[in-house]
């Protein structure tokens, strides 16, 4: 008798349970508590997994060691090549084309050996971006200047130079003719270069000094005495300018006289101061005496040079243009005259300036001077310098 609600077929769950061995189980049965575990199958799975992990670690370690060895070899090669190219430190700045090509070749060789480009660039000391820019440079495009002289313009300039009214004329006339006639429009330098390329103009002659310059130190070494003079200005509080004209004798550095003038130094003012200073010179210093000054307008005036040549019997010796060091003695004195410890801070009246200029020679000539081994200019002028210096040496000798 069959139960109601069931078919005549056998129960699939019952058949499946009978078909399984008593010592085996499925995941479904294990979850339901049927059967017992299979220790053999579990142990075999764990052993296979352990073996696979051990093999995987060994492969990773081997590959890591290979990469490290490759990096060490690449580093050694790159360092050697860098030393051969005489490159030090990071490659900053601009380099020649041969150096760039050598760097590209070295890094590409190491990349072929298995090293990454980024690591090779870092080892070599070059930024990867710069390496890629060197390896793939942009093609140079030919450029033409917008103001380039065309062939027809050069022909027009050459034709203008052969015109009868312009033959033998300066290049500036050809330049003006081109703009006025409208045949060509070019600058004066372009016209000159065009005609120079055709050998149609004479080359510009550069001026060279025919004789070497003799400086003031060389004159002093030869035994000459130099009469130095210059001009400097003082201002009153109300803005009135008074020019001082100091005159000094070298090598004694003795200040002979300080002349003065208002609102400028003329040739007559300068020559008057020189005459007054010359009258105070000892006679033995007038034998080999040369006037020395800079190239100011009053100093270069023909009347000044004529008066000095008649007075001293020798032409004026000038310093080089824009070189104040050639007359450093008088320049140093001008600074002393303005910033001396006894100099007034300001001058209210013109008379105050004149009083200071009258006092300055006596103060300056009696002060020890460092360039005279701390002998005063007055002592040097009177010939006492050597005696004083010898006495000082004797004072420093030990006493037994």
C-alpha positions in Angstrom: 0.0 0.0 0.0 1.4 3.3 -1.0 1.1 6.5 1.0 -1.1 9.1 -0.4 0.7 12.1 -1.9 3.7 10.0 -3.0 4.5 8.5 -6.4 5.6 5.0 -6.9 9.2 6.0 -7.6 11.9 5.5 -5.0 13.0 8.5 -2.9 16.1 10.2 -4.4 17.4 11.3 -1.0 17.3 7.7 0.3 19.0 6.3 -2.7 21.8 8.9 -2.6 22.4 8.2 1.1 22.7 4.5 0.4 25.1 5.0 -2.4 27.6 6.9 -0.3 30.2 5.0 1.6 30.0 5.2 5.4 33.4 6.8 5.8 32.9 9.5 3.1 30.7 12.5 3.3 29.8 15.5 1.3 29.8 19.1 2.3 26.1 18.9 2.6 26.2 15.9 4.9 28.9 17.5 6.9 26.8 20.5 7.6 23.9 18.2 8.6 26.1 16.0 10.8 26.1 12.9 8.6 29.1 10.7 8.2 32.7 11.2 9.4 35.7 13.2 8.0 38.2 11.8 5.5 41.7 12.4 7.1 43.6 11.2 4.1 42.0 13.6 1.6 42.5 16.6 4.0 46.2 15.9 4.7 46.9 15.5 0.9 45.4 18.9 0.2 47.3 20.7 3.0 50.6 19.1 1.8 50.0 20.2 -1.8 49.3 23.8 -0.7 52.4 23.9 1.5 54.6 22.7 -1.5 53.0 25.3 -3.8 53.7 28.1 -1.4 57.3 27.0 -0.8 57.9 26.8 -4.6 56.3 30.3 -5.1 58.5 31.8 -2.4 61.6 30.3 -3.9 60.8 31.6 -7.3 60.1 35.1 -5.9 63.4 35.1 -4.0 65.3 33.9 -7.1 63.7 36.6 -9.2 64.4 39.3 -6.6 68.0 38.2 -6.4 68.3 38.3 -10.2 66.8 41.8 -10.2 69.3 43.0 -7.6 72.2 41.5 -9.4 71.0 43.2 -12.6 70.7 46.5 -10.8 74.2 46.2 -9.4 75.7 45.4 -12.8 73.8 48.3 -14.4 74.9 50.7 -11.6 78.5 49.7 -12.1 78.2 50.1 -15.9 76.5 53.5 -15.6 79.0 54.8 -13.1 81.9 53.6 -15.3 80.4 55.2 -18.4 79.6 58.4 -16.6 83.3 58.7 -15.4 84.5 58.1 -18.9 82.4 61.0 -20.1 83.8 63.2 -17.3 80.3 63.9 -15.9 79.9 64.6 -12.2 76.7 64.8 -10.1 73.3 65.5 -11.6 73.3 66.4 -15.3 72.0 70.0 -15.0 72.5 72.7 -17.6 73.3 72.4 -21.2 75.6 69.9 -22.9 77.1 69.3 -26.3 75.4 67.1 -28.8 78.1 64.4 -28.5 77.6 64.1 -24.8 73.8 63.8 -25.2 74.2 61.0 -27.8 76.6 59.1 -25.5 74.2 59.4 -22.5 71.3 58.1 -24.7 73.4 55.2 -25.9 74.5 54.2 -22.4 71.0 54.3 -20.9 69.4 52.5 -23.8 72.0 49.6 -23.4 71.1 49.2 -19.8 67.4 49.2 -20.6 67.9 46.4 -23.0 69.7 44.4 -20.3 66.5 44.6 -18.2 66.8 47.8 -16.1 63.9 50.2 -16.2 64.4 53.6 -17.9 63.4 55.5 -14.8 65.9 53.6 -12.6 68.7 53.9 -15.2 68.1 57.7 -15.4 68.1 58.0 -11.6 71.4 56.1 -11.3 73.0 58.1 -14.1 71.9 61.4 -12.6 69.5 62.7 -15.3 65.8 63.5 -15.1 63.7 61.0 -17.2 62.0 63.9 -18.8 65.3 65.4 -20.0 66.4 62.0 -21.3 63.3 61.6 -23.3 63.7 65.1 -24.7 67.3 64.3 -25.7 66.3 61.0 -27.2 63.4 62.5 -29.2 64.4 66.0 -30.1 62.0 68.3 -31.9 62.9 68.8 -35.6 64.3 72.2 -36.3 62.2 74.4 -38.5 63.9 76.8 -40.8 63.2 80.3 -39.9 63.5 83.5 -41.9 63.9 86.8 -40.2 61.2 89.3 -40.9 63.8 92.1 -41.5 66.2 90.0 -43.7 67.7 91.9 -46.6 66.4 90.5 -49.8 68.4 89.9 -52.9 66.7 92.7 -54.9 67.4 95.1 -52.1 71.1 94.2 -52.1 71.1 94.7 -55.9 69.5 98.1 -55.5 72.1 99.2 -52.9 74.9 98.1 -55.2 73.4 99.9 -58.2 73.0 103.1 -56.2 76.7 103.0 -55.2 77.6 103.0 -58.9 75.5 106.0 -59.8 77.7 108.9 -61.0 76.7 111.4 -58.4 77.3 108.9 -55.6 80.7 107.5 -56.6 83.3 108.5 -54.1 80.7 109.7 -51.6 80.4 108.3 -48.0 78.1 105.4 -47.3 75.8 107.8 -45.5 75.0 109.5 -48.8 74.0 106.2 -50.3 71.8 105.5 -47.3 70.0 108.8 -47.6 69.6 108.4 -51.4 67.9 105.1 -51.0 65.3 106.5 -48.6 64.7 109.7 -50.6 64.4 107.9 -54.0 62.4 105.0 -52.6 64.6 102.4 -54.3 65.5 100.6 -51.1 64.8 101.1 -47.4 67.7 99.9 -45.2 69.6 101.0 -42.2 73.1 102.6 -42.5 74.7 99.5 -41.1 72.9 97.3 -43.6 74.1 99.5 -46.5 77.7 99.4 -45.1 77.7 95.6 -44.7 76.2 95.0 -48.2 78.9 97.2 -49.8 81.6 95.7 -47.7 80.7 92.2 -48.9 81.2 93.5 -52.4 84.5 95.1 -51.5 83.2 98.5 -52.4 84.1 100.3 -49.2 87.3 100.8 -47.4 87.5 99.0 -44.0 87.2 101.1 -41.0 90.5 101.9 -39.4 90.8 101.3 -35.7 92.8 103.8 -33.8 95.7 102.4 -31.8 98.1 104.2 -29.5 101.4 104.5 -31.3 103.5 104.8 -28.1 102.8 102.9 -24.9 101.2 104.8 -22.0 103.6 105.9 -19.3 101.9 106.1 -16.0 102.7 108.4 -13.1 104.3 105.7 -11.1 106.9 105.1 -13.8 107.7 108.8 -13.8 108.2 108.8 -10.1 110.5 105.8 -10.3 112.6 107.6 -12.8 113.2 110.5 -10.4 110.6 113.0 -11.7 108.6 115.2 -9.4 104.9 115.6 -10.3 102.8 118.7 -9.8 99.3 117.4 -9.4 96.2 119.5 -9.4 92.4 119.0 -9.6 89.1 120.8 -8.7 86.4 120.0 -6.3 83.3 121.9 -5.1 82.0 123.0 -1.7 78.5 124.3 -1.1 77.2 126.8 1.4 73.9 126.3 3.2 72.3 128.7 0.8 73.5 126.7 -2.3 76.4 128.9 -3.4 79.1 126.7 -5.0 82.8 127.4 -4.3 85.4 125.5 -6.3 88.6 124.5 -4.5 91.8 124.0 -6.7 94.4 122.1 -4.7 98.0 121.8 -6.0 100.3 119.1 -4.6 103.9 118.0 -5.2 104.8 114.4 -5.4 106.4 112.2 -4.1 106.5 114.3 -0.9 102.7 114.7 -0.9 103.2 118.3 0.2 100.2 120.6 -0.3 101.5 123.8 -1.9 98.4 125.9 -2.4 94.6 125.7 -2.6 93.1 128.2 -5.1 89.4 128.9 -5.4 86.8 130.2 -7.8 83.1 130.7 -7.9 80.6 128.6 -10.0 83.3 126.8 -12.1 86.9 126.3 -12.9 88.2 128.2 -15.9 91.6 128.0 -17.5 92.7 131.3 -16.0 91.6 130.2 -12.5 93.6 127.0 -12.9 96.8 128.6 -14.2 96.7 131.2 -11.5 96.6 128.6 -8.8 99.4 126.6 -10.5 101.6 129.8 -10.7 101.0 130.6 -7.0 101.9 127.0 -6.1 105.0 127.0 -8.3 106.3 130.1 -6.6 106.4 128.1 -3.3 108.4 125.2 -4.6 112.0 124.7 -3.5 114.5 125.2 -6.3 115.9 121.7 -6.4 112.4 120.3 -7.2 112.0 122.4 -10.3 114.7 120.6 -12.2 112.7 117.4 -13.2 109.2 118.6 -12.7 106.2 117.4 -14.8 102.5 118.5 -14.4 100.1 115.7 -14.0 96.3 115.9 -14.1 93.1 114.3 -15.3 91.4 115.1 -18.6 89.0 117.8 -17.4 88.0 120.6 -19.8 90.0 123.3 -18.0 93.1 120.9 -17.8 93.0 120.1 -21.5 92.5 123.7 -22.6 95.2 124.8 -25.0 95.8 128.0 -23.0 96.4 125.9 -19.8 98.8 123.6 -21.6 100.7 126.5 -23.1 101.1 128.3 -19.7 102.2 125.1 -18.0 104.7 124.3 -20.7 106.2 127.8 -20.5 106.3 127.6 -16.7 107.8 124.2 -16.3 109.5 123.6 -19.6 107.7 120.3 -20.1 104.3 119.3 -21.5 101.4 118.2 -19.3 101.1 114.5 -18.5 97.5 113.3 -18.5 95.9 110.2 -16.9 93.9 107.8 -18.9 90.3 108.6 -19.6 87.8 107.5 -17.0 90.6 106.2 -14.8 90.7 108.1 -11.5 93.3 105.8 -10.1 95.9 107.4 -12.4 95.8 110.5 -10.1 94.9 108.7 -6.9 97.1 111.1 -4.8 95.0 114.2 -5.5 91.8 112.3 -5.3 92.7 111.0 -1.8 93.6 114.5 -0.7 90.2 115.8 -1.9 88.5 113.2 0.4 90.7 114.3 3.3 89.9 118.0 2.6 86.2 117.3 2.8 86.0 114.8 5.6 89.0 115.8 7.8 88.4 115.7 11.6 88.9 119.4 11.8 86.7 120.2 8.7 83.4 122.0 9.5 80.2 120.0 9.1 78.6 122.8 7.1 79.4 126.2 5.8 76.9 129.1 6.2 78.8 131.7 4.2 81.4 131.7 1.4 83.9 133.2 3.8 83.6 130.1 6.0 84.7 127.9 3.0 87.6 130.2 2.3 88.8 130.2 5.9 88.8 126.4 5.8 90.8 126.3 2.6 93.4 128.6 4.1 93.8 126.5 7.2 93.9 123.1 5.4 97.5 123.2 4.0 99.0 123.8 7.4 96.9 121.0 9.0 97.6 118.5 6.2 101.3 119.2 5.9 101.9 118.6 9.6 99.9 115.4 9.9 101.8 112.0 9.7 101.0 110.3 6.5 100.7 106.5 6.1 102.2 106.5 2.6 105.2 108.4 3.9 105.8 105.8 6.7 104.1 108.2 9.1 106.4 111.1 8.4 104.7 114.4 7.8 104.7 115.9 4.3 106.6 118.9 5.6 109.4 116.7 7.0 109.5 114.8 3.7 109.8 118.0 1.7 112.7 119.3 3.9 114.6 116.0 3.5 114.2 114.7 7.0 112.3 111.6 6.1 115.3 109.2 5.9 116.8 110.6 9.1 113.6 110.1 11.0 113.1 106.6 9.7 116.6 105.6 10.6 116.2 107.0 14.1 113.0 105.0 14.6 114.9 101.8 13.6 117.6 102.6 16.1 115.1 103.1 18.8 113.7 99.6 18.2 117.1 97.9 18.5 117.7 96.0 21.8 120.0 97.6 24.3 122.8 95.3 25.8 
